[in-house]
Amino acid sequence: MTDFIHPSVLFIIGAVPIPFLSGSIRKAYLLLIPSLAILAVLSMQPGSYGEVRFIGQELLIAKVDKLSIVFATVFTIMALIGMVYALHLSDAGQHVAAYIYVGGALGVVFAGDYLTLYMFWEAMAFASAYLVFAQRGGPAIRAAFRYLMVHVTGGVVLLGGIMLHGLASGSLLFGPMERGAMEGGMDTGAYLILAGFLLNAAVPPLNAWLTDAYPEATVTGAVFMSAFTTKTAVYVLARAFPGTELLVWLGTVMALYGVIYAVLENDCRRLLAYHIVSQVGYMVAGIGIGTEMAVNGAASHAFAHILYKALLFMGAGAVIHVTGRRKLTELGGLYKTMPLTVALYMVGAFAISAFPFFSGFVTKSMVIAAAGEDHRALVVLALTMASSGTFLHTGLKLPYYMFFGTDRHLEAKEPPRNMLVAMGMAAVLCIAIGVFPQPLYALLPYPVDFQPYTGLHVMESLGLLMFTALGFVLFLKALDPENTISIDTDWFYRKAARGFMWLAEKPFARYEKAVSDVSETAALPFLHGAARAGLRIDLTGVDAVVNGVAHSILRGGGRLRRLQTGVVTHYALAMIVGVTAAIVVFAFAWR
């Protein structure tokens, strides 16, 4: 691996000195590692690195190809932007967790075997959970515990799948499972692996951990979380399960599911979290379709999504950082005091809504076009509807009620300069990709034969967006946010947890108390009596025998001591008597 520098190592080992640095030196260091990682990714060549044998299996620490490079490129870019956004933080723990989180994501992207993948996969889970714990406070801590429990459970499922698949296939190497599907279906291990991947992709009904934890994370932590966990899951799905029909319909449902729930949301970051579910749905559906254009569309949309979704979370985070409020019913009128934040946020809103000349336009449309080429009219319709809903809520409803709407007379100002710089970096990339998509297309795993800027496509998109804007104006009152809580699939495990606690505190506790009462009233007196009887037997019987034997030995030793006269003739006589006695005994025994 001398010609390959693993970017994951840069972040994980690079996290060690952070607590020992301070001031400008720490800030420079926080930006240095992501910059070096970007250079490492841009300079690496396709190939396999770090081949070893362990427990009789061939392991591959790093496998580099175009699919891994496109995800690694955007991950390292996002790490740099995220670190710029978080430069004002004095909490070294959050920086360390972010570094390990990014390192884990990059480790998964380059993993050539399932064992390596699993180790980095779990590192991501624990590091990202810290970014929720770091917010402190009751709601954040409870959400972090739920997040951790869900991901640990998913990790156990994934590990079980890896073991079963390894036994069935005889190999732990990480790659497509198309061959198994063609030969009559995947093995049980492959289905468990798929389930573990789908959980991290937040596929309903396994999505509630995302919308539960992300709004409770720290302002900077949520930015990192929006970028890595679900997109790492998209990568592993693209690597292992391209062309899996189930993913087409799961992705389509995701796209609509997130949009529908966003209608009901009042929390600005929870609304954005539901749109992560929706946008990842496009990627999952593209992977399920499995054609070259569809996989290209999924990869490119993941690239664009990481940047514009981070920009949206940075904008919402800036508002929370300045005002301390995150509910739309408590916000409004901020455009007067935060004009730069509004402008930068709107770039992200236009990008996610697939406006022409913004990044989402040149990536999301590739997935929809691939569905059309594969003659999936229902999928095309559903994804188009979801795109309209995305603009309605992220591009219109959220900025209207957060920045405009009723003026709440909040004391606010622009966030720290580093936060604005990070938002500006993401905004520039969102526009650059939309205007010049070819550099991104050149990174994609397959040759690209797709032209986003055709007259028909531009007119269709503008027509859909303008019609959505008209609907927003006409039904503005109906879209007013309400201070309510939406019930999602986390209701089931929350209720299950309460049921478990009721069982533990009521029936089980009563059973334990009954057993304790019986033991105290019946069993313990019997045991105490038996112990006392045993003690008496020990003192009067066993000890008496032992002491008697000891006294006998002492008396015998005293008598033998008297025979030691010190006269040689006495000893010689004793020897003669002894030998004679031995001869007599031997003679009788021989006879």
C-alpha positions as CSV (number, residue, x, y, z in Angstrom):
1,M,0.0,0.0,0.0
2,T,3.0,2.3,-0.5
3,D,1.4,3.9,-3.5
4,F,-2.0,4.3,-1.8
5,I,-2.8,6.6,1.2
6,H,-6.1,5.5,2.8
7,P,-8.0,8.7,3.5
8,S,-9.8,7.0,6.4
9,V,-6.5,6.6,8.2
10,L,-5.9,10.3,7.8
11,F,-9.1,11.1,9.7
12,I,-9.0,8.4,12.3
13,I,-5.4,8.8,13.3
14,G,-5.7,12.6,12.7
15,A,-8.4,12.7,15.4
16,V,-5.9,11.8,18.2
17,P,-4.1,15.2,18.5
18,I,-7.2,17.4,18.3
19,P,-7.8,17.6,22.1
20,F,-4.2,18.7,22.7
21,L,-4.4,21.6,20.2
22,S,-6.0,25.0,20.7
23,G,-6.7,28.3,19.1
24,S,-5.5,29.0,15.6
25,I,-3.3,25.9,15.5
26,R,-6.3,23.6,16.1
27,K,-8.3,25.5,13.4
28,A,-5.5,25.1,10.9
29,Y,-5.1,21.4,11.7
30,L,-8.9,20.8,11.4
31,L,-8.7,22.1,7.8
32,L,-5.4,20.5,7.0
33,I,-6.6,16.8,7.3
34,P,-9.6,17.1,5.0
35,S,-7.5,19.0,2.5
36,L,-4.9,16.2,2.5
37,A,-7.7,13.7,2.1
38,I,-9.0,15.4,-0.9
39,L,-5.6,15.3,-2.5
40,A,-5.2,11.6,-1.6
41,V,-8.5,10.8,-3.3
42,L,-7.8,12.9,-6.4
43,S,-4.4,11.2,-6.8
44,M,-5.3,7.6,-6.2
45,Q,-5.4,5.0,-9.0
46,P,-8.0,2.2,-9.4
47,G,-6.8,-1.1,-8.0
48,S,-6.7,-3.4,-4.9
49,Y,-4.6,-2.5,-1.9
50,G,-3.8,-4.3,1.4
51,E,-4.6,-7.9,0.5
52,V,-4.2,-10.1,3.6
53,R,-5.4,-13.5,4.9
54,F,-7.2,-13.7,8.2
55,I,-9.0,-16.7,9.8
56,G,-8.6,-18.5,6.5
57,Q,-10.2,-15.8,4.5
58,E,-8.9,-13.3,1.9
59,L,-9.4,-9.7,3.1
60,L,-9.0,-6.6,1.0
61,I,-8.5,-3.4,3.0
62,A,-9.1,-1.1,0.0
63,K,-10.6,-1.5,-3.4
64,V,-10.5,1.6,-5.6
65,D,-12.7,2.0,-8.7
66,K,-14.8,4.8,-10.2
67,L,-17.8,4.1,-7.9
68,S,-15.7,4.4,-4.7
69,I,-13.9,7.4,-6.0
70,V,-17.0,9.4,-6.8
71,F,-18.3,8.9,-3.2
72,A,-14.9,9.4,-1.6
73,T,-14.5,12.7,-3.5
74,V,-17.7,14.2,-2.2
75,F,-17.2,12.8,1.3
76,T,-13.8,14.5,1.6
77,I,-15.1,17.8,0.1
78,M,-18.0,17.7,2.6
79,A,-15.6,17.0,5.4
80,L,-13.7,20.2,4.6
81,I,-16.9,22.2,4.3
82,G,-18.2,20.8,7.6
83,M,-15.0,21.6,9.4
84,V,-15.1,25.2,8.2
85,Y,-18.7,25.4,9.5
86,A,-17.6,24.0,12.9
87,L,-14.4,26.1,13.3
88,H,-16.0,28.3,16.0
89,L,-16.6,25.3,18.3
90,S,-14.4,24.9,21.3
91,D,-15.7,21.4,22.1
92,A,-12.8,19.1,21.0
93,G,-15.1,16.0,21.5
94,Q,-17.3,17.0,18.6
95,H,-14.4,17.5,16.3
96,V,-12.9,14.1,17.2
97,A,-16.3,12.5,16.7
98,A,-16.7,14.2,13.3
99,Y,-13.2,13.0,12.2
100,I,-13.9,9.4,13.2
101,Y,-17.4,9.6,11.6
102,V,-15.9,10.8,8.3
103,G,-13.1,8.2,8.6
104,G,-15.6,5.4,9.1
105,A,-17.6,6.5,6.0
106,L,-14.5,6.6,3.9
107,G,-13.4,3.2,5.3
108,V,-16.7,1.7,4.1
109,V,-16.4,3.3,0.7
110,F,-13.0,1.6,0.1
111,A,-13.7,-1.6,1.9
112,G,-13.0,-4.6,-0.3
113,D,-14.3,-7.2,2.2
114,Y,-17.2,-7.4,4.6
115,L,-15.1,-7.7,7.7
116,T,-13.4,-4.4,7.0
117,L,-16.7,-2.8,6.0
118,Y,-18.3,-3.9,9.3
119,M,-15.6,-2.4,11.4
120,F,-15.9,1.0,9.7
121,W,-19.7,0.7,9.7
122,E,-19.8,0.4,13.5
123,A,-17.3,3.2,13.9
124,M,-19.7,5.4,12.0
125,A,-22.6,4.5,14.3
126,F,-20.9,5.2,17.5
127,A,-19.1,8.4,16.3
128,S,-22.3,9.9,14.9
129,A,-24.2,9.0,18.1
130,Y,-21.8,11.2,20.0
131,L,-22.9,14.2,17.8
132,V,-26.4,13.8,19.3
133,F,-25.3,13.1,22.8
134,A,-23.1,16.3,22.7
135,Q,-26.2,18.5,22.4
136,R,-27.0,17.3,26.0
137,G,-30.4,17.9,27.5
138,G,-33.1,15.2,28.0
139,P,-34.6,15.0,24.5
140,A,-31.1,14.8,22.8
141,I,-29.9,12.1,25.2
142,R,-33.0,10.0,24.8
143,A,-32.9,10.4,21.0
144,A,-29.2,9.5,21.0
145,F,-29.9,6.3,23.0
146,R,-32.7,5.3,20.6
147,Y,-30.4,6.1,17.6
148,L,-27.6,4.0,19.1
149,M,-29.9,1.1,19.9
150,V,-31.4,1.0,16.4
151,H,-27.9,1.1,14.8
152,V,-26.5,-1.5,17.1
153,T,-29.4,-3.8,16.2
154,G,-28.8,-3.1,12.6
155,G,-25.1,-3.9,13.1
156,V,-26.0,-7.2,14.7
157,V,-28.2,-8.1,11.7
158,L,-25.5,-7.1,9.3
159,L,-22.9,-9.2,11.2
160,G,-25.2,-12.2,11.2
161,G,-25.7,-11.7,7.4
162,I,-22.0,-11.5,6.8
163,M,-21.3,-14.7,8.7
164,L,-24.1,-16.6,7.0
165,H,-23.2,-15.3,3.5
166,G,-19.5,-16.1,4.1
167,L,-20.4,-19.7,5.0
168,A,-22.6,-20.0,2.0
169,S,-20.3,-18.4,-0.5
170,G,-16.9,-19.3,1.0
171,S,-15.7,-15.7,0.6
172,L,-15.9,-12.4,2.6
173,L,-15.0,-10.2,-0.4
174,F,-17.5,-7.4,-0.9
175,G,-19.0,-7.1,-4.3
176,P,-22.2,-7.5,-6.4
177,M,-24.6,-10.3,-5.4
178,E,-26.1,-10.5,-8.9
179,R,-24.8,-14.0,-9.5
180,G,-26.7,-15.4,-6.5
181,A,-29.9,-13.8,-7.6
182,M,-29.5,-15.2,-11.1
183,E,-29.0,-18.7,-9.7
184,G,-32.4,-18.8,-8.0
185,G,-32.4,-16.1,-5.3
186,M,-30.0,-14.7,-2.7
187,D,-29.0,-16.7,0.4
188,T,-30.3,-15.9,3.9
189,G,-27.1,-14.0,4.7
190,A,-27.5,-11.8,1.7
191,Y,-31.0,-10.8,2.8
192,L,-29.8,-10.0,6.2
193,I,-27.0,-7.9,4.7
194,L,-29.6,-6.1,2.6
195,A,-31.7,-5.4,5.7
196,G,-28.7,-3.9,7.5
197,F,-28.0,-1.7,4.5
198,L,-31.6,-0.6,4.2
199,L,-31.8,0.4,7.8
200,N,-28.9,2.9,7.4
201,A,-30.5,4.1,4.1
202,A,-33.6,5.0,6.3
203,V,-36.0,3.0,4.1
204,P,-39.5,3.0,5.6
205,P,-40.4,1.5,8.0
206,L,-36.8,1.6,9.2
207,N,-36.5,5.4,8.8
208,A,-37.7,6.8,12.1
209,W,-34.2,6.9,13.7
210,L,-33.2,9.6,11.2
211,T,-36.0,12.0,11.8
212,D,-35.8,11.3,15.5
213,A,-32.1,11.9,16.0
214,Y,-31.0,14.5,13.4
215,P,-33.2,17.4,14.8
216,E,-31.7,16.7,18.2
217,A,-28.1,16.7,17.2
218,T,-25.8,19.7,17.7
219,V,-26.0,22.4,15.1
220,T,-22.7,21.3,13.4
221,G,-23.3,17.6,14.1
222,A,-26.5,17.5,12.1
223,V,-24.6,18.9,9.1
224,F,-22.2,15.9,9.2
225,M,-25.0,13.5,9.8
226,S,-27.0,14.7,6.9
227,A,-24.1,13.9,4.6
228,F,-22.7,10.5,5.5
229,T,-24.8,7.8,7.0
230,T,-27.5,7.5,4.4
231,K,-25.2,8.1,1.5
232,T,-22.8,5.5,2.7
233,A,-25.8,3.1,2.6
234,V,-26.5,4.2,-0.9
235,Y,-22.9,3.3,-1.9
236,V,-23.0,-0.2,-0.4
237,L,-26.4,-0.8,-2.1
238,A,-25.0,0.3,-5.4
239,R,-22.0,-2.0,-4.8
240,A,-23.8,-5.1,-3.7
241,F,-27.4,-5.0,-4.9
242,P,-27.7,-3.2,-8.3
243,G,-30.7,-4.3,-10.3
244,T,-32.6,-5.6,-7.3
245,E,-36.3,-5.1,-8.2
246,L,-37.3,-4.7,-4.5
247,L,-35.2,-1.5,-4.3
248,V,-37.2,0.1,-7.2
249,W,-40.4,0.1,-5.2
250,L,-38.8,0.8,-1.8
251,G,-37.1,3.8,-3.3
252,T,-40.3,5.1,-4.9
253,V,-42.2,4.7,-1.7
254,M,-39.4,6.6,0.1
255,A,-39.6,9.5,-2.3
256,L,-43.3,10.0,-1.6
257,Y,-43.2,9.0,2.1
258,G,-40.7,11.8,3.0
259,V,-42.6,14.4,1.2
260,I,-45.9,13.5,2.8
261,Y,-44.5,13.6,6.3
262,A,-42.7,16.9,5.6
263,V,-46.2,18.4,5.1
264,L,-47.0,17.8,8.8
265,E,-43.7,19.0,10.3
266,N,-43.2,22.2,12.3
267,D,-39.6,21.6,13.3
268,C,-37.3,23.0,10.6
269,R,-34.6,20.3,10.9
270,R,-37.1,17.5,11.1
271,L,-38.7,18.7,7.9
272,L,-35.3,18.7,6.2
273,A,-34.7,15.2,7.7
274,Y,-37.8,13.9,6.0
275,H,-36.6,15.3,2.8
276,I,-33.4,13.2,3.2
277,V,-35.7,10.2,3.3
278,S,-37.4,11.4,0.1
279,Q,-34.2,12.3,-1.8
280,V,-32.4,9.0,-0.8
281,G,-35.5,7.3,-2.3
282,Y,-34.4,8.5,-5.8
283,M,-31.0,6.9,-5.3
284,V,-32.4,3.6,-4.0
285,A,-34.9,3.5,-6.9
286,G,-32.1,4.2,-9.4
287,I,-29.9,1.4,-7.9
288,G,-32.9,-1.0,-8.1
289,I,-33.4,-0.2,-11.8
290,G,-29.8,-1.1,-12.2
291,T,-29.1,0.2,-15.7
292,E,-25.9,2.2,-16.3
293,M,-27.9,5.4,-16.6
294,A,-29.8,4.6,-13.4
295,V,-26.7,3.8,-11.3
296,N,-25.0,6.9,-12.7
297,G,-28.0,8.9,-11.7
298,A,-28.0,7.5,-8.2
299,A,-24.3,8.2,-7.7
300,S,-24.5,11.7,-9.2
301,H,-27.6,12.5,-7.1
302,A,-25.9,11.3,-4.0
303,F,-23.0,13.7,-4.8
304,A,-25.3,16.6,-5.4
305,H,-27.5,15.8,-2.4
306,I,-24.7,15.7,0.1
307,L,-23.8,19.3,-0.9
308,Y,-27.2,20.9,-1.1
309,K,-28.7,19.1,1.9
310,A,-25.7,20.1,4.0
311,L,-26.3,23.7,2.8
312,L,-29.9,23.5,3.9
313,F,-28.9,22.1,7.3
314,M,-26.3,24.8,7.6
315,G,-28.9,27.4,6.9
316,A,-31.3,26.0,9.4
317,G,-28.5,25.5,11.9
318,A,-27.5,29.2,11.5
319,V,-31.0,30.2,12.5
320,I,-30.9,27.9,15.5
321,H,-27.5,29.1,16.5
322,V,-28.6,32.8,16.4
323,T,-32.2,32.5,17.8
324,G,-32.2,29.3,19.8
325,R,-35.5,28.4,18.1
326,R,-36.2,25.7,15.5
327,K,-40.0,25.6,15.2
328,L,-41.6,27.3,12.3
329,T,-44.4,28.6,14.5
330,E,-41.8,30.5,16.5
331,L,-39.8,31.9,13.6
332,G,-40.4,34.6,11.0
333,G,-39.1,38.0,9.8
334,L,-35.4,37.0,9.9
335,Y,-34.8,38.1,6.3
336,K,-34.2,41.6,7.7
337,T,-31.3,40.7,9.9
338,M,-30.0,37.5,8.1
339,P,-30.1,38.4,4.4
340,L,-26.9,36.4,3.6
341,T,-28.2,33.3,5.3
342,V,-31.5,33.6,3.4
343,A,-29.7,33.9,0.0
344,L,-27.4,31.0,0.7
345,Y,-30.2,28.8,2.0
346,M,-32.3,29.5,-1.1
347,V,-29.4,28.2,-3.3
348,G,-29.8,24.9,-1.5
349,A,-33.5,25.1,-1.8
350,F,-33.3,25.6,-5.6
351,A,-30.8,22.8,-5.9
352,I,-32.9,20.2,-4.1
353,S,-36.0,21.4,-6.1
354,A,-34.2,20.7,-9.4
355,F,-34.3,24.2,-10.7
356,P,-32.4,24.6,-14.0
357,F,-28.7,25.7,-13.5
358,F,-28.6,24.1,-10.0
359,S,-27.1,20.7,-9.1
360,G,-30.3,18.8,-8.5
361,F,-31.5,19.5,-12.1
362,V,-28.7,17.6,-13.7
363,T,-28.7,14.6,-11.3
364,K,-32.2,13.9,-10.2
365,S,-33.5,14.1,-13.7
366,M,-31.0,11.3,-14.7
367,V,-32.8,8.9,-12.3
368,I,-36.2,9.8,-13.7
369,A,-35.0,9.6,-17.3
370,A,-33.5,6.1,-16.5
371,A,-36.9,5.0,-15.1
372,G,-38.6,6.3,-18.3
373,E,-36.1,4.4,-20.5
374,D,-36.8,1.2,-18.5
375,H,-40.6,1.7,-19.2
376,R,-41.6,2.3,-15.6
377,A,-44.3,4.9,-16.0
378,L,-45.6,4.6,-12.5
379,V,-42.1,5.2,-11.0
380,V,-41.6,8.3,-13.3
381,L,-45.0,9.7,-12.1
382,A,-44.2,9.1,-8.4
383,L,-40.8,10.6,-8.6
384,T,-42.0,13.6,-10.5
385,M,-44.7,14.2,-7.8
386,A,-42.2,13.9,-5.1
387,S,-40.0,16.5,-6.8
388,S,-42.9,18.9,-6.8
389,G,-43.5,18.2,-3.1
390,T,-39.9,18.9,-2.4
391,F,-40.1,22.4,-3.9
392,L,-43.3,23.0,-2.0
393,H,-41.9,22.3,1.4
394,T,-38.1,22.9,1.2
395,G,-38.1,25.7,-1.4
396,L,-41.3,27.5,-0.4
397,K,-42.9,26.6,2.9
398,L,-39.8,26.3,5.1
399,P,-38.0,29.5,3.9
400,Y,-41.3,31.5,4.0
401,Y,-42.2,30.7,7.6
402,M,-38.6,30.7,8.8
403,F,-37.3,33.9,7.1
404,F,-40.4,35.7,6.0
405,G,-44.0,35.2,7.2
406,T,-45.1,36.7,10.5
407,D,-42.4,38.9,12.0
408,R,-41.7,37.5,15.5
409,H,-39.4,40.5,16.3
410,L,-36.5,38.1,17.2
411,E,-33.1,39.5,18.1
412,A,-31.0,38.0,15.4
413,K,-27.9,38.7,13.3
414,E,-25.8,36.8,10.8
415,P,-24.0,33.7,12.2
416,P,-20.2,33.6,12.7
417,R,-18.2,34.2,9.6
418,N,-16.9,30.6,9.3
419,M,-20.5,29.4,9.1
420,L,-21.2,31.8,6.2
421,V,-18.0,30.8,4.4
422,A,-18.9,27.1,4.6
423,M,-22.4,27.8,3.3
424,G,-20.9,29.9,0.5
425,M,-18.6,27.0,-0.4
426,A,-21.5,24.6,-0.7
427,A,-23.6,27.1,-2.6
428,V,-20.8,27.7,-5.2
429,L,-20.6,23.9,-5.8
430,C,-24.4,23.6,-6.1
431,I,-24.4,26.2,-8.8
432,A,-21.2,25.0,-10.5
433,I,-22.5,21.5,-10.8
434,G,-25.7,22.8,-12.2
435,V,-24.0,25.0,-14.8
436,F,-21.1,22.7,-15.6
437,P,-22.2,19.1,-15.0
438,Q,-19.5,17.5,-17.2
439,P,-16.8,17.3,-14.5
440,L,-19.2,15.4,-12.2
441,Y,-20.4,13.2,-15.1
442,A,-16.8,12.3,-15.8
443,L,-16.4,10.9,-12.3
444,L,-19.4,8.5,-12.6
445,P,-18.9,4.8,-12.8
446,Y,-20.2,4.4,-16.4
447,P,-20.0,6.6,-19.5
448,V,-22.7,9.2,-19.5
449,D,-25.0,9.6,-22.5
450,F,-27.5,12.1,-21.0
451,Q,-28.2,15.7,-21.9
452,P,-30.0,17.6,-19.1
453,Y,-30.4,20.9,-20.9
454,T,-32.9,20.2,-23.6
455,G,-35.7,22.6,-24.4
456,L,-38.3,20.0,-23.5
457,H,-36.7,19.1,-20.2
458,V,-36.2,22.7,-19.1
459,M,-39.8,23.7,-20.0
460,E,-41.2,20.7,-18.2
461,S,-39.3,21.4,-15.1
462,L,-40.1,25.1,-15.0
463,G,-43.7,24.4,-15.7
464,L,-43.9,21.9,-12.8
465,L,-42.1,24.3,-10.4
466,M,-44.2,27.3,-11.3
467,F,-47.4,25.3,-11.0
468,T,-46.2,24.2,-7.5
469,A,-45.5,27.8,-6.6
470,L,-49.0,28.8,-7.7
471,G,-50.5,26.1,-5.5
472,F,-48.5,27.4,-2.6
473,V,-49.8,30.9,-3.0
474,L,-53.4,29.7,-3.4
475,F,-53.3,27.3,-0.4
476,L,-51.0,29.2,1.9
477,K,-53.3,29.3,4.8
478,A,-53.8,25.5,4.6
479,L,-50.0,25.0,4.8
480,D,-49.6,27.0,8.0
481,P,-47.5,25.0,10.4
482,E,-49.1,23.7,13.6
483,N,-47.4,23.0,16.8
484,T,-48.0,19.3,16.7
485,I,-46.0,16.0,16.8
486,S,-46.3,13.6,13.9
487,I,-46.5,9.9,14.7
488,D,-44.0,7.9,12.6
489,T,-42.8,4.3,12.7
490,D,-40.8,5.0,15.8
491,W,-44.1,4.8,17.7
492,F,-43.9,1.1,17.5
493,Y,-40.5,0.7,19.2
494,R,-41.2,3.5,21.6
495,K,-44.4,1.6,22.7
496,A,-42.6,-1.7,22.7
497,A,-39.9,-0.2,24.9
498,R,-42.6,1.1,27.3
499,G,-44.2,-2.3,27.2
500,F,-40.9,-3.9,28.1
501,M,-40.4,-1.5,31.0
502,W,-43.9,-2.2,32.2
503,L,-43.2,-5.9,32.2
504,A,-39.9,-5.4,34.0
505,E,-41.4,-3.0,36.6
506,K,-44.7,-4.7,37.1
507,P,-45.1,-8.5,36.5
508,F,-41.5,-9.4,36.6
509,A,-40.8,-7.3,39.6
510,R,-43.8,-8.8,41.4
511,Y,-42.6,-12.3,40.5
512,E,-39.2,-11.5,41.8
513,K,-40.7,-10.1,45.1
514,A,-42.8,-13.2,45.5
515,V,-39.8,-15.5,45.0
516,S,-37.8,-13.3,47.5
517,D,-40.7,-13.5,50.0
518,V,-40.9,-17.3,49.8
519,S,-37.1,-17.7,50.1
520,E,-37.1,-15.4,53.2
521,T,-40.0,-17.1,54.9
522,A,-39.3,-20.7,54.0
523,A,-36.1,-21.4,52.2
524,L,-33.8,-19.1,54.2
525,P,-34.8,-20.5,57.7
526,F,-34.3,-24.0,56.5
527,L,-30.9,-23.1,55.1
528,H,-29.9,-21.3,58.3
529,G,-30.9,-24.4,60.4
530,A,-29.0,-26.7,58.0
531,A,-25.9,-24.4,58.3
532,R,-26.1,-24.5,62.1
533,A,-26.4,-28.3,62.2
534,G,-23.5,-28.5,59.9
535,L,-21.5,-26.3,62.1
536,R,-22.2,-28.5,65.1
537,I,-21.2,-31.6,63.2
538,D,-18.0,-29.9,62.2
539,L,-17.1,-28.8,65.7
540,T,-18.1,-32.0,67.5
541,G,-17.3,-34.6,64.9
542,V,-14.9,-33.6,62.2
543,D,-12.8,-31.3,64.3
544,A,-12.6,-33.9,67.1
545,V,-11.3,-36.6,64.8
546,V,-8.8,-34.2,63.2
547,N,-7.6,-32.9,66.6
548,G,-7.4,-36.5,68.0
549,V,-5.2,-37.6,65.1
550,A,-3.0,-34.6,65.6
551,H,-2.6,-35.2,69.3
552,S,-1.7,-38.9,68.6
553,I,1.0,-37.8,66.1
554,L,2.4,-35.4,68.6
555,R,2.5,-38.0,71.4
556,G,4.2,-40.6,69.0
557,G,6.7,-38.0,68.0
558,G,7.6,-37.3,71.6
559,R,8.2,-41.0,72.3
560,L,10.3,-41.4,69.2
561,R,12.4,-38.4,70.3
562,R,13.3,-40.2,73.5
563,L,14.9,-43.0,71.4
564,Q,17.5,-40.6,70.1
565,T,20.3,-41.2,72.7
566,G,23.3,-40.2,70.6
567,V,25.1,-43.5,71.4
568,V,26.4,-45.2,68.2
569,T,26.1,-48.7,69.6
570,H,22.4,-48.2,70.2
571,Y,21.9,-47.0,66.6
572,A,23.9,-50.0,65.3
573,L,21.8,-52.4,67.4
574,A,18.6,-50.8,66.0
575,M,19.8,-51.3,62.4
576,I,20.6,-55.0,63.1
577,V,17.1,-55.5,64.6
578,G,15.5,-53.7,61.6
579,V,17.3,-55.7,59.0
580,T,16.5,-59.0,60.8
581,A,12.9,-58.1,61.0
582,A,12.9,-57.2,57.3
583,I,14.5,-60.6,56.4
584,V,11.9,-62.4,58.4
585,V,9.0,-60.6,56.8
586,F,10.5,-61.1,53.3
587,A,11.0,-64.9,54.0
588,F,7.3,-65.4,55.1
589,A,6.1,-63.3,52.1
590,W,8.2,-65.3,49.6
591,R,6.9,-68.6,51.1
